[in-house]
Amino acid sequence: MSTNPPQVAPVVSDARQRRSILVAVSVALMAVIASVTGLNVAQPYLAVEFGASQSTVLWIINGYILALAALLLPLGAAGDRWGRKPVLLLGLSIFGLANVGGGLAPTAEMLLAARVLSGVGAAMIMPVTLAVITSTFPEKERGRAIGVWTGVAGGGGLVGMFLSAVLVDAANWRYLFVLPVALVLVALVMVRRSVPDSRETPHRPFDLVGSLAALLAVVGLVYFLHEGPENGWTAPAAVISLFAGLAAAAGFVAWELRHRAPLLDVRLFRERGLASGSVTLLTVFGVQAGVSVVLYPFFQTVFGWPGLLSTVALLPMAGLMMVASGLAPRLAERIGARATMATGIFLTGAGLVLLALFVSADGGYLAVLPGMIAMGTGMGLSMPPATEAITSALPRERQGVASALNDVTREFGTALGVALLGALLSAGYRSAIGPRLAGVPAHLADAAREGIANAVQAAPGSSELVRAAQESFADGWRTAMWAGAALIAALLGYVLAARPARRSGGRPPI
């Protein structure tokens, strides 16, 4: 057995190189995050060009997310073992080639395959970008660098959605793949020049069984969360995927407790910092994703705005999230990481309350904006300390796994938030539209019960039916926002009640 010491890269002392590293990993991360939402604006075009069903189009979009989420932990560990720089370069290459293939795909099946392959590349990129920061930045600079990373991770999806909407309106949906390819080319050059390599102890065995169990658990649970709202929570495929995911998750925990070199030491969740950071990211990202998903159709159907303008309307929240993420580490230095996190959670909850109280079919954009401002600022303040709490729980040579855990938490939160708030919005709409359909012809009433878009399409000249659908959508919206506010209130109570975690090196507690 080799006795070589861990090949952990030394902390980079040159400030210019650190800036280059931060730009390189941020550009790589932006390519990954922008691709999560990029195709959302092209759904009708994909259906028409390929003659594809809505289910097929959703799989083209979700196949990327599923592959990304399922492989984060194993490939994050691979970066620790085989070297973060080589894995990052390989991931960028796979991601770039897959996006070229997606842009040229002649059939829906080939586009789906390209999206899944790009998800594999993204799973190599995303955890390694954060691991590079945590393993090469000095402790006093690490928090600020993580703030930039979390800002890109939080707001990059909405920025990518805006740029995608511009490309679709100005050119063709195939040009959506130009942006990630261009970002990959820039990142490849910068990573080669500025990012040092680092890895963990070479003789540490790779946890293959744990990796397979984690993959099955994530696939099962994410599939359930994505498909449940579409096909019904009790559909056979959804139920089977749920039980398979839960069984694999239980098997993963049991195996990790026994393995001498676990992929993820689940005992670490006894540490308050790791637990509170994970719960915070899960909840905050879930609420953010859920709100973003319901805001977009709200602007389109209630306000009657086109897709591009609806996307532009979301940008203040994304911009403030990115700015606040950069400010969060400085605030944490003054008042402490846990206080910063709690402040961000409180503002997020306040934003949801504002959205629940003042948004209506007649309120206009100015009724939405204050809630978006509070939410964007709050999420930006809460994410960096939560991310640092997770990454600081594992040693520097295991930062790929720590970063992957951070990313998996985000993906689970996103899937859960979209499923939960989306389902509550739909249920609230159906409950509210029923009493408003008295005297409406049966075929129009049936269409209106399916959703607001169906109501608008079925009766474009019926202002009364459209108005009833808009008011019902606003009612369902308020139900979803109050549910989100309740989740955030519970999270705030948990973070405030948790004992501060013990930290080595005099770092501020969570």
Secondary structure, 3 states (H helix, E strand, C coil): CCCCCCCCCCCCCCHHHHHHHHHHHHHHHHHHHHHHHHHHHHHHHHHHHHCCCHHHHHHHHHHHHHHHHHHHHHHHHHHHHHCHHHHHHHHHHHHHHHHHHHHHCCCHHHHHHHHHHHHHHHHHHHHHHHHHHHHHCCHHHHHHHHHHHHHHHHHHHHHHHHHHHHHHHHCCHHHHHHHHHHHHHHHHHHHHHHCCCCCCCCCCCCCHHHHHHHHHHHHHHHHHHHHHHHHCCCCHHHHHHHHHHHHHHHHHHHHHHHCCCCCCCHHHHHCHHHHHHHHHHHHHHHHHHHHHHHHHHHHHHHCCCCHHHHHHHHHHHHHHHHHHHHHHHHHHHHHCHHHHHHHHHHHHHHHHHHHHHHCCCCCCHHHHHHHHHHHHHHHHHHHHHHHHHHHCCCCHHHHHHHHHHHHHHHHHHHHHHHHHHHHHHHHHHHHHHHHHHCCCCHHHHHHHHHCHHHHHHHCCCCHHHHHHHHHHHHHHHHHHHHHHHHHHHHHHHHHHHCCCCCCHHHCCCC
